[in-house]
Amino acid sequence: MSTDETSLTAAKAVFPPPTAPEGHNLLAGKVVVVTAAAGTGIGMATAKRCLEEGASVVISDAHPKRLAETTEELSHLGPIVAQPCDVTKEAEVEALYAKAIEAFGSLDIAVNNAGLGGTTSIVDMDDEQWSRVLDITLTGTFRCTRAALRHMYKAGKGNIINNASVLGWRAQAGQAHYAAAKAGVMAFTRCAAAEAAAHGVRVNAISPSLAEHPFLNRVISDEDLALLRGRELFGRGAETWEVANVVVFLASDYSSYLSGEIIAVSSQHP
């Protein structure tokens, strides 16, 4: 084993997940909308971290029962409202952002987290599989951004964070539809930022590599998960709150000069 390989193996053994940080009121007085926030993934972690940082939060999801459960679970952390939303339906998307105005009087930050993955080879992928992933992941981000911008332009301020993926940059077999959608989210983010700047609105994206949550192996096999974890310098995927911390940074005033940027949340090595 080479010196570099020995160092990498040691690093994986030494650096387990750290303890999640406490809130510091980075988003005090802000109103945040988070899509696909029910369950145990990045969306819920983002809603939780925003509440811990002092924000009022509107969460949405296409699954009303899970949405209600998540709202109850997070309600002790701060003001939170739930609004069911399927991002493939324009009327529901429009209602989501109107709900933020109705509930809290403003819309400061929109976190567009909804997406759909899956593993299918190109030759076995049918048009419906391709179109569904693109409709939820890319066109859904467009619908949510459009709805949020209409409110933010009127206010002359706002901040949008989209959820992309390292697969928007890197190839992975079986992920052509998802990678194409996430690459589209990256390009769309940059174009949206160019248009929104004149209205005082920032638009950025995060690009996670692998975020750990209990249902990850429903879409990724155990073998593939082991392979993906092995590509990370720490030998593990990110905790969902570690990804959410980067969303909080982009949502906060600490990132005031950033727009049109894609920030990788990753420790992958070649």
Protein Blocks (a to p, Z undefined) as FASTA:
>chain_A
ZZklmmmmmmmmmmccddddddehlmgoiacddehkghjbfklmmmmmmmmnopacdddd
fblklmmmmmmmmmmnoccddddddfkbmklmmmmmmmmmmmnopafbdcdfbccedddd
fklpcfklmmmmmmmmmmmmmmmmmmmmmmmmmnopacddddddfklmpccehilmmmmm
mmmmmmmmmmmmmmmmmnopacdddddfbdcdfklmmmbcfklmmmmmmmpmnlpacdfk
lmmmmmmmmmmmklmmgghiacdddfbdZZ
